[in-house]
């Protein structure tokens, strides 16, 4: 599984959205508008599927 990440608009750093998907399923998944509290700046960021990218979670496959 890979972690769904977005970029914090304040810091420019990636943040974890709390969602994970298989790499192959991510392109077809439908995600509506979501909000996540940013651990870097403390604000809530709204995001959609087009704003997100995957990052390897470091676990074994």
Buried (B, 14 or more C-beta within 10 A) or exposed (E): BBBBBBBBEEEEEBBBBEBBBEEEEBEEEEBEEBEBEBEEBEEEBEBEBEBBEBEEEEEEE
